[in-house]
Amino acid sequence: MLKLIVFFVACWFIYNIMKGISTSRSQEIGKEARHIAISEFSVPVAYYNNAILNHIEHVKKAALFLKEQDDKFRNLSWPRLIAWTIYGAYRDDCEQYRYGNPISQNKFEDLNITSQIISSELQRAHLATTL
């Protein structure tokens, strides 16, 4: 009986250690993706946070789809791929805002992203052309 208890305790410790390593790695990936999206791609912080907090599963699926469909994205690191995916969604929402899409307009209004920020994004070349 004692061996069984020791076995379960050992399994519990191993599980918690593995879970901690996984969480730590996810946090590192998140920090790197955030830095790339915000600093390199100029995605507003509020937009990035909204994408990660409310749509992370969709972002992951879109990133995998992007990686599978386009050779340009095949060799990117996971954080850079996540950042590209969020940037692509942001750029598309900016385009939709320009065309008067009420969903994009409401999203930007809710996130307090001004028309000047959107206009600035639309005036610069789409980053995908520089990949």
BALUM-285318 format. One record per residue: residue in one letter; residue number from 1; x, y, z negated of N, C-alpha, C, O in turn. Coordinates in nm, 3 decimals, decimal comma. Each point is the difference from the previous one (the first is absolute). Example, Ala and Ser with C-alpha at 12.3 -4.5 7.8 and 13.67 -1.06 7.14 Angstrom:
2
[site a; 1; [1,319; -0,569; -0,780]; [-0,089; 0,119; 0,000]; [0,090; 0,120; 0,000]; [0,104; -0,002; -0,066]]
[site s; 2; [-0,139; 0,107; 0,138]; [0,082; 0,119; -0,006]; [-0,077; 0,109; -0,073]; [0,051; 0,111; -0,017]]
//
This chain:
131
[site m; 1; [0,082; -0,119; 0,000]; [-0,082; 0,119; 0,000]; [0,086; 0,126; 0,000]; [-0,030; 0,098; 0,068]]
[site l; 2; [0,139; -0,103; -0,146]; [0,090; 0,115; -0,008]; [0,064; 0,028; 0,136]; [0,017; 0,115; 0,040]]
[site k; 3; [0,018; -0,223; 0,031]; [0,060; 0,016; 0,133]; [-0,098; 0,069; 0,096]; [0,040; 0,082; 0,082]]
[site l; 4; [-0,165; -0,116; -0,093]; [-0,103; 0,059; 0,085]; [-0,014; 0,150; -0,029]; [-0,013; 0,081; 0,092]]
[site i; 5; [0,014; -0,044; -0,219]; [-0,010; 0,141; -0,037]; [0,122; 0,076; 0,050]; [-0,013; 0,110; 0,055]]
[site v; 6; [0,132; -0,167; -0,074]; [0,124; 0,064; 0,048]; [-0,006; 0,016; 0,151]; [0,041; 0,103; 0,054]]
[site f; 7; [-0,090; -0,205; 0,015]; [-0,011; 0,007; 0,146]; [-0,091; 0,115; 0,043]; [0,036; 0,076; 0,090]]
[site f; 8; [-0,152; -0,063; -0,152]; [-0,093; 0,108; 0,036]; [0,057; 0,138; -0,033]; [-0,018; 0,094; 0,076]]
[site v; 9; [0,085; -0,083; -0,188]; [0,062; 0,128; -0,038]; [0,109; 0,036; 0,102]; [0,010; 0,115; 0,042]]
[site a; 10; [0,071; -0,213; -0,004]; [0,105; 0,024; 0,099]; [-0,061; 0,042; 0,134]; [0,050; 0,092; 0,065]]
[site c; 11; [-0,156; -0,158; -0,023]; [-0,067; 0,037; 0,125]; [-0,055; 0,141; -0,008]; [0,009; 0,077; 0,096]]
[site w; 12; [-0,066; -0,042; -0,209]; [-0,055; 0,134; -0,019]; [0,110; 0,105; 0,010]; [-0,019; 0,104; 0,064]]
[site f; 13; [0,136; -0,130; -0,126]; [0,113; 0,094; 0,009]; [0,050; 0,013; 0,143]; [0,025; 0,111; 0,047]]
[site i; 14; [-0,011; -0,220; 0,022]; [0,046; 0,003; 0,139]; [-0,098; 0,076; 0,087]; [0,040; 0,081; 0,084]]
[site y; 15; [-0,168; -0,105; -0,104]; [-0,103; 0,072; 0,076]; [0,011; 0,151; -0,023]; [-0,004; 0,077; 0,095]]
[site n; 16; [0,017; -0,036; -0,220]; [0,009; 0,143; -0,032]; [0,127; 0,063; 0,057]; [-0,003; 0,115; 0,044]]
[site i; 17; [0,113; -0,188; -0,045]; [0,123; 0,052; 0,058]; [-0,016; 0,018; 0,150]; [0,038; 0,104; 0,055]]
[site m; 18; [-0,095; -0,202; 0,012]; [-0,021; 0,008; 0,145]; [-0,097; 0,113; 0,034]; [0,020; 0,072; 0,098]]
[site k; 19; [-0,122; -0,057; -0,178]; [-0,097; 0,107; 0,021]; [0,067; 0,136; -0,017]; [-0,028; 0,093; 0,076]]
[site g; 20; [0,115; -0,080; -0,174]; [0,074; 0,124; -0,022]; [0,092; 0,033; 0,115]; [0,010; 0,116; 0,039]]
[site i; 21; [0,058; -0,216; 0,015]; [0,088; 0,021; 0,115]; [-0,081; 0,046; 0,120]; [0,040; 0,092; 0,071]]
[site s; 22; [-0,153; -0,156; -0,047]; [-0,087; 0,037; 0,112]; [-0,052; 0,142; -0,014]; [-0,002; 0,076; 0,097]]
[site t; 23; [-0,041; -0,040; -0,217]; [-0,050; 0,135; -0,025]; [0,109; 0,103; 0,021]; [-0,024; 0,106; 0,058]]
[site s; 24; [0,144; -0,136; -0,105]; [0,113; 0,091; 0,015]; [0,031; 0,022; 0,147]; [0,024; 0,113; 0,042]]
[site r; 25; [-0,023; -0,220; 0,037]; [0,028; 0,010; 0,144]; [-0,110; 0,081; 0,070]; [0,030; 0,081; 0,087]]
[site s; 26; [-0,154; -0,103; -0,124]; [-0,111; 0,075; 0,059]; [0,013; 0,149; -0,030]; [-0,030; 0,084; 0,085]]
[site q; 27; [0,074; -0,052; -0,205]; [0,018; 0,141; -0,036]; [0,112; 0,063; 0,082]; [-0,012; 0,115; 0,042]]
[site e; 28; [0,121; -0,189; -0,020]; [0,110; 0,051; 0,082]; [-0,047; 0,025; 0,143]; [0,031; 0,104; 0,059]]
[site i; 29; [-0,105; -0,197; -0,004]; [-0,053; 0,015; 0,136]; [-0,093; 0,121; 0,006]; [0,007; 0,079; 0,094]]
[site g; 30; [-0,092; -0,065; -0,194]; [-0,092; 0,113; -0,005]; [0,072; 0,134; -0,005]; [-0,038; 0,094; 0,069]]
[site k; 31; [0,142; -0,085; -0,151]; [0,078; 0,124; -0,010]; [0,065; 0,035; 0,133]; [-0,002; 0,115; 0,044]]
[site e; 32; [0,061; -0,216; 0,020]; [0,066; 0,024; 0,128]; [-0,100; 0,039; 0,108]; [0,025; 0,093; 0,077]]
[site a; 33; [-0,138; -0,162; -0,070]; [-0,103; 0,032; 0,100]; [-0,053; 0,141; -0,023]; [-0,022; 0,074; 0,096]]
[site r; 34; [0,002; -0,037; -0,221]; [-0,049; 0,134; -0,034]; [0,100; 0,106; 0,046]; [-0,038; 0,100; 0,060]]
[site h; 35; [0,165; -0,123; -0,089]; [0,104; 0,095; 0,040]; [0,003; 0,018; 0,152]; [0,006; 0,112; 0,050]]
[site i; 36; [-0,010; -0,222; 0,022]; [0,005; 0,006; 0,147]; [-0,122; 0,074; 0,053]; [0,013; 0,090; 0,082]]
[site a; 37; [-0,131; -0,129; -0,127]; [-0,124; 0,060; 0,052]; [-0,006; 0,150; -0,029]; [-0,036; 0,078; 0,088]]
[site i; 38; [0,071; -0,039; -0,210]; [-0,014; 0,140; -0,039]; [0,117; 0,085; 0,048]; [-0,021; 0,108; 0,055]]
[site s; 39; [0,143; -0,156; -0,075]; [0,118; 0,081; 0,033]; [0,035; -0,002; 0,148]; [0,030; 0,104; 0,058]]
[site e; 40; [-0,034; -0,222; 0,003]; [0,040; -0,010; 0,140]; [-0,115; 0,027; 0,097]; [0,020; 0,065; 0,103]]
[site f; 41; [-0,140; -0,113; -0,136]; [-0,112; 0,010; 0,093]; [-0,097; 0,113; -0,034]; [-0,095; 0,023; 0,074]]
[site s; 42; [0,119; 0,045; -0,184]; [-0,082; 0,116; -0,043]; [-0,147; -0,034; -0,024]; [-0,088; 0,082; 0,025]]
[site v; 43; [0,062; -0,201; -0,074]; [-0,136; -0,036; -0,040]; [-0,027; 0,071; -0,133]; [0,081; -0,011; -0,092]]
[site p; 44; [-0,192; 0,082; 0,080]; [-0,030; 0,066; -0,128]; [-0,012; -0,102; -0,114]; [-0,049; -0,111; 0,019]]
[site v; 45; [0,095; 0,151; -0,135]; [-0,001; -0,088; -0,117]; [-0,141; -0,053; -0,027]; [-0,018; -0,118; -0,028]]
[site a; 46; [-0,081; 0,205; 0,035]; [-0,138; -0,041; -0,028]; [-0,047; -0,107; 0,099]; [-0,070; -0,093; -0,038]]
[site y; 47; [0,108; 0,107; 0,165]; [-0,040; -0,098; 0,101]; [0,068; -0,134; -0,028]; [-0,064; -0,105; 0,005]]
[site y; 48; [0,193; 0,109; -0,036]; [0,074; -0,122; -0,031]; [-0,062; -0,071; -0,121]; [-0,027; -0,120; 0,004]]
[site n; 49; [0,005; 0,195; -0,110]; [-0,058; -0,058; -0,121]; [-0,137; -0,062; 0,027]; [-0,029; -0,109; -0,049]]
[site n; 50; [-0,053; 0,177; 0,127]; [-0,132; -0,053; 0,035]; [0,012; -0,131; 0,078]; [-0,073; -0,095; -0,026]]
[site a; 51; [0,166; 0,090; 0,120]; [0,018; -0,121; 0,080]; [0,044; -0,117; -0,087]; [-0,050; -0,111; 0,014]]
[site i; 52; [0,145; 0,136; -0,104]; [0,053; -0,107; -0,084]; [-0,101; -0,043; -0,107]; [-0,021; -0,119; -0,022]]
[site l; 53; [-0,041; 0,214; -0,042]; [-0,090; -0,034; -0,111]; [-0,133; -0,058; 0,046]; [-0,057; -0,086; -0,067]]
[site n; 54; [0,006; 0,132; 0,182]; [-0,134; -0,041; 0,043]; [-0,003; -0,096; 0,119]; [-0,102; -0,063; 0,025]]
[site h; 55; [0,213; 0,053; 0,048]; [-0,004; -0,079; 0,124]; [0,124; -0,087; 0,018]; [0,037; -0,030; 0,113]]
[site i; 56; [0,028; -0,011; -0,221]; [0,127; -0,072; 0,011]; [-0,012; -0,129; 0,080]; [0,089; -0,031; 0,079]]
[site e; 57; [-0,195; -0,044; -0,096]; [-0,014; -0,126; 0,075]; [-0,013; 0,027; 0,149]; [0,057; -0,072; 0,082]]
[site h; 58; [-0,131; 0,176; -0,046]; [-0,013; 0,037; 0,141]; [0,135; 0,047; 0,054]; [0,035; -0,032; 0,113]]
[site v; 59; [0,038; 0,108; -0,192]; [0,133; 0,049; 0,041]; [0,093; -0,118; 0,026]; [0,071; -0,002; 0,100]]
[site k; 60; [-0,071; -0,097; -0,189]; [0,085; -0,118; 0,017]; [-0,036; -0,076; 0,127]; [0,088; -0,039; 0,077]]
[site k; 61; [-0,217; 0,018; -0,055]; [-0,044; -0,072; 0,120]; [0,037; 0,076; 0,126]; [0,044; -0,060; 0,098]]
[site a; 62; [-0,062; 0,191; -0,100]; [0,034; 0,082; 0,117]; [0,151; -0,003; 0,025]; [0,043; -0,003; 0,115]]
[site a; 63; [0,037; 0,004; -0,222]; [0,145; -0,006; 0,015]; [0,042; -0,133; 0,062]; [0,086; -0,003; 0,089]]
[site l; 64; [-0,144; -0,105; -0,134]; [0,031; -0,131; 0,059]; [-0,042; -0,007; 0,146]; [0,073; -0,053; 0,084]]
[site f; 65; [-0,190; 0,107; -0,053]; [-0,047; 0,003; 0,138]; [0,097; 0,081; 0,086]; [0,035; -0,042; 0,111]]
[site l; 66; [0,007; 0,157; -0,160]; [0,093; 0,086; 0,072]; [0,131; -0,074; 0,027]; [0,055; 0,008; 0,110]]
[site k; 67; [-0,007; -0,078; -0,210]; [0,126; -0,075; 0,014]; [-0,012; -0,111; 0,104]; [0,094; -0,025; 0,075]]
[site e; 68; [-0,208; -0,041; -0,072]; [-0,021; -0,110; 0,094]; [-0,024; 0,048; 0,143]; [0,034; -0,071; 0,095]]
[site q; 69; [-0,092; 0,189; -0,079]; [-0,043; 0,045; 0,132]; [0,103; 0,084; 0,076]; [-0,007; 0,009; 0,122]]
[site d; 70; [0,100; 0,053; -0,193]; [0,089; 0,095; 0,066]; [0,145; -0,030; -0,035]; [0,037; -0,001; -0,118]]
[site d; 71; [0,046; -0,024; 0,219]; [0,140; -0,032; -0,022]; [0,076; 0,111; -0,071]; [0,098; -0,026; -0,070]]
[site k; 72; [-0,142; 0,152; 0,087]; [0,068; 0,112; -0,066]; [-0,006; -0,013; -0,152]; [0,089; 0,048; -0,069]]
[site f; 73; [-0,192; -0,113; 0,018]; [-0,021; -0,008; -0,143]; [0,043; -0,134; -0,060]; [-0,002; -0,018; -0,122]]
[site r; 74; [0,042; -0,074; 0,205]; [0,029; -0,136; -0,045]; [0,114; -0,008; -0,102]; [-0,006; -0,081; -0,093]]
[site n; 75; [0,109; 0,165; 0,109]; [0,117; -0,009; -0,087]; [0,002; 0,101; -0,113]; [0,101; 0,014; -0,069]]
[site l; 76; [-0,211; 0,057; 0,049]; [-0,004; 0,099; -0,108]; [-0,014; -0,069; -0,136]; [-0,061; -0,107; -0,011]]
[site s; 77; [0,117; 0,169; -0,091]; [-0,017; -0,051; -0,136]; [-0,147; 0,016; -0,040]; [-0,073; 0,081; 0,060]]
[site w; 78; [0,030; -0,156; -0,159]; [-0,139; 0,007; -0,046]; [-0,037; 0,141; -0,048]; [-0,107; 0,049; 0,036]]
[site p; 79; [0,191; 0,018; -0,117]; [-0,036; 0,136; -0,042]; [-0,015; 0,097; 0,118]; [-0,092; 0,082; 0,002]]
[site r; 80; [0,182; -0,093; 0,096]; [-0,009; 0,089; 0,116]; [-0,125; -0,033; 0,082]; [-0,063; 0,090; 0,055]]
[site l; 81; [0,029; -0,215; -0,045]; [-0,120; -0,041; 0,073]; [-0,127; 0,051; -0,068]; [-0,092; 0,045; 0,067]]
[site i; 82; [0,088; -0,052; -0,199]; [-0,113; 0,055; -0,075]; [-0,010; 0,151; 0,024]; [-0,108; 0,053; 0,024]]
[site a; 83; [0,223; 0,015; -0,030]; [0,001; 0,145; 0,022]; [-0,048; 0,034; 0,141]; [-0,077; 0,095; 0,017]]
[site w; 84; [0,120; -0,171; 0,083]; [-0,044; 0,024; 0,138]; [-0,151; -0,020; 0,013]; [-0,068; 0,076; 0,068]]
[site t; 85; [0,018; -0,178; -0,134]; [-0,143; -0,029; 0,006]; [-0,081; 0,115; -0,060]; [-0,101; 0,042; 0,057]]
[site i; 86; [0,144; 0,007; -0,171]; [-0,070; 0,111; -0,064]; [0,013; 0,126; 0,085]; [-0,096; 0,075; 0,015]]
[site y; 87; [0,215; -0,052; 0,042]; [0,017; 0,116; 0,088]; [-0,093; -0,011; 0,121]; [-0,062; 0,099; 0,039]]
[site g; 88; [0,052; -0,218; 0,020]; [-0,087; -0,018; 0,116]; [-0,145; 0,031; -0,033]; [-0,071; 0,062; 0,079]]
[site a; 89; [0,027; -0,105; -0,196]; [-0,138; 0,030; -0,043]; [-0,017; 0,149; -0,022]; [-0,102; 0,058; 0,038]]
[site y; 90; [0,202; 0,005; -0,099]; [-0,005; 0,145; -0,024]; [-0,005; 0,076; 0,132]; [-0,081; 0,092; 0,017]]
[site r; 91; [0,166; -0,130; 0,076]; [0,003; 0,067; 0,130]; [-0,134; -0,017; 0,072]; [-0,052; 0,095; 0,059]]
[site d; 92; [-0,004; -0,215; -0,065]; [-0,129; -0,025; 0,064]; [-0,110; 0,083; -0,066]; [-0,085; 0,055; 0,069]]
[site d; 93; [0,087; -0,046; -0,202]; [-0,099; 0,083; -0,069]; [0,015; 0,147; 0,039]; [-0,099; 0,072; 0,011]]
[site c; 94; [0,223; -0,027; 0,009]; [0,022; 0,139; 0,045]; [-0,061; 0,021; 0,138]; [-0,065; 0,102; 0,025]]
[site e; 95; [0,086; -0,198; 0,064]; [-0,059; 0,008; 0,135]; [-0,153; 0,002; -0,009]; [-0,066; 0,080; 0,067]]
[site q; 96; [0,012; -0,167; -0,150]; [-0,145; -0,005; -0,016]; [-0,055; 0,129; -0,060]; [-0,109; 0,044; 0,036]]
[site y; 97; [0,183; 0,015; -0,126]; [-0,038; 0,128; -0,060]; [-0,009; 0,107; 0,110]; [-0,094; 0,080; 0,002]]
[site r; 98; [0,192; -0,081; 0,087]; [0,001; 0,098; 0,110]; [-0,124; -0,015; 0,087]; [-0,054; 0,099; 0,050]]
[site y; 99; [0,008; -0,222; -0,031]; [-0,117; -0,025; 0,085]; [-0,132; 0,012; -0,076]; [-0,106; -0,025; 0,057]]
[site g; 100; [0,112; 0,063; -0,183]; [-0,121; 0,025; -0,077]; [-0,062; -0,121; -0,066]; [-0,118; 0,004; -0,037]]
[site n; 101; [0,194; -0,111; 0,020]; [-0,053; -0,120; -0,065]; [-0,032; 0,031; -0,146]; [0,090; 0,035; -0,077]]
[site p; 102; [-0,217; -0,046; 0,037]; [-0,038; 0,037; -0,137]; [0,065; -0,089; -0,107]; [0,023; 0,045; -0,112]]
[site i; 103; [0,006; -0,170; 0,145]; [0,063; -0,088; -0,098]; [0,140; 0,051; -0,033]; [0,037; 0,010; -0,117]]
[site s; 104; [0,040; 0,022; 0,220]; [0,135; 0,054; -0,023]; [-0,006; 0,136; -0,067]; [0,081; 0,030; -0,088]]
[site q; 105; [-0,176; 0,052; 0,129]; [-0,014; 0,132; -0,062]; [-0,030; -0,013; -0,149]; [0,060; 0,070; -0,082]]
[site n; 106; [-0,152; -0,158; 0,047]; [-0,034; -0,021; -0,142]; [0,118; -0,058; -0,078]; [0,024; 0,039; -0,115]]
[site k; 107; [0,049; -0,132; 0,177]; [0,115; -0,059; -0,068]; [0,103; 0,108; -0,033]; [0,048; 0,008; -0,113]]
[site f; 108; [-0,014; 0,075; 0,212]; [0,098; 0,106; -0,025]; [-0,051; 0,101; -0,102]; [0,077; 0,051; -0,082]]
[site e; 109; [-0,204; -0,022; 0,088]; [-0,058; 0,094; -0,098]; [0,008; -0,059; -0,141]; [0,038; 0,070; -0,094]]
[site d; 110; [-0,074; -0,197; 0,081]; [0,006; -0,066; -0,131]; [0,143; -0,005; -0,055]; [0,021; 0,008; -0,121]]
[site l; 111; [0,076; -0,022; 0,211]; [0,140; -0,010; -0,041]; [0,069; 0,136; -0,009]; [0,119; 0,008; -0,031]]
[site n; 112; [-0,194; 0,099; 0,057]; [0,055; 0,137; -0,003]; [0,117; 0,018; 0,096]; [0,099; 0,066; -0,032]]
[site i; 113; [-0,111; -0,126; 0,150]; [0,101; 0,018; 0,105]; [-0,055; 0,106; 0,094]; [-0,105; -0,018; 0,062]]
[site t; 114; [0,177; 0,127; -0,051]; [-0,049; 0,117; 0,073]; [0,013; -0,016; 0,150]; [0,074; -0,084; 0,050]]
[site s; 115; [-0,149; 0,166; 0,021]; [0,007; -0,001; 0,147]; [0,138; 0,043; 0,048]; [0,041; -0,039; 0,109]]
[site q; 116; [0,031; 0,120; -0,187]; [0,135; 0,040; 0,038]; [0,095; -0,121; -0,001]; [0,085; -0,013; 0,089]]
[site i; 117; [-0,099; -0,073; -0,187]; [0,083; -0,120; -0,006]; [-0,032; -0,092; 0,117]; [0,090; -0,055; 0,063]]
[site i; 118; [-0,217; 0,041; -0,033]; [-0,043; -0,085; 0,112]; [0,050; 0,058; 0,131]; [0,051; -0,073; 0,085]]
[site s; 119; [-0,065; 0,202; -0,068]; [0,046; 0,067; 0,121]; [0,151; -0,016; 0,018]; [0,047; -0,023; 0,111]]
[site s; 120; [0,026; 0,033; -0,220]; [0,145; -0,017; 0,005]; [0,037; -0,140; 0,048]; [0,091; -0,016; 0,081]]
[site e; 121; [-0,163; -0,085; -0,129]; [0,025; -0,137; 0,044]; [-0,032; -0,016; 0,148]; [0,075; -0,065; 0,073]]
[site l; 122; [-0,184; 0,123; -0,029]; [-0,041; -0,015; 0,139]; [0,094; 0,073; 0,096]; [0,010; -0,037; 0,117]]
[site q; 123; [0,058; 0,140; -0,165]; [0,090; 0,076; 0,086]; [0,134; -0,070; 0,021]; [0,066; 0,025; 0,101]]
[site r; 124; [-0,027; -0,110; -0,191]; [0,128; -0,069; 0,019]; [-0,022; -0,128; 0,080]; [-0,110; -0,054; 0,005]]
[site a; 125; [0,215; 0,008; 0,058]; [-0,009; -0,120; 0,082]; [-0,034; -0,119; -0,088]; [0,046; -0,010; -0,114]]
[site h; 126; [-0,126; -0,079; 0,166]; [-0,035; -0,122; -0,073]; [0,129; -0,077; -0,029]; [0,079; -0,023; 0,092]]
[site l; 127; [-0,057; -0,016; -0,216]; [0,124; -0,064; -0,039]; [0,023; -0,134; 0,068]; [0,115; -0,042; 0,015]]
[site a; 128; [-0,219; -0,025; 0,027]; [0,016; -0,131; 0,063]; [0,081; 0,011; 0,129]; [0,059; -0,099; 0,044]]
[site t; 129; [-0,057; 0,216; 0,017]; [0,079; 0,017; 0,122]; [0,149; 0,007; -0,030]; [0,081; -0,012; 0,091]]
[site t; 130; [-0,044; 0,031; -0,218]; [0,141; 0,010; -0,037]; [0,054; -0,127; -0,062]; [0,116; -0,003; -0,042]]
[site l; 131; [-0,195; -0,101; 0,035]; [0,042; -0,125; -0,063]; [0,109; -0,067; 0,079]; [0,048; -0,107; -0,039]]
//
